[in-house]
């Protein structure tokens, strides 16, 4: 079976997000003071071939842990859908 994974990698909430802070500051400059606390991360999509959804979850989780995120600075979440 083939699955599509949608992965979101975000900075840990306890850490400063300089990109998000810069964008938050710029919101006021364009008249969008109502938008605050912007956090900027990465969105990754990939396809995985696996025998089951459980196996696909394990493969994507391993990819995230070993390559796609930095556990010191980031956390991740992912969703799977069968193709």
RAPE-V128745 format. One record per residue. N is the residue number from 1. NEAR is the number of other ideal C-beta (glycine too) atoms within 8 Angstrom. Layout:
N,NEAR + N,NEAR
//
This chain:
1,9 + 2,8 + 3,14 + 4,11 + 5,14 + 6,10 + 7,15 + 8,11 + 9,13 + 10,9 + 11,11 + 12,8 + 13,5 + 14,3 + 15,7 + 16,4 + 17,10 + 18,6 + 19,7 + 20,12 + 21,10 + 22,8 + 23,10 + 24,11 + 25,8 + 26,8 + 27,12 + 28,8 + 29,6 + 30,6 + 31,5 + 32,7 + 33,7 + 34,4 + 35,7 + 36,7 + 37,5 + 38,11 + 39,9 + 40,8 + 41,9 + 42,6 + 43,8 + 44,10 + 45,7 + 46,9 + 47,8 + 48,10 + 49,6 + 50,10 + 51,4 + 52,7 + 53,10 + 54,6 + 55,9 + 56,14 + 57,9 + 58,8 + 59,10 + 60,14 + 61,9 + 62,8 + 63,10 + 64,13 + 65,8 + 66,6 + 67,5 + 68,9 + 69,9 + 70,5 + 71,6 + 72,4 + 73,7 + 74,12 + 75,7 + 76,11 + 77,6 + 78,11 + 79,6 + 80,11 + 81,7 + 82,8 + 83,6
//
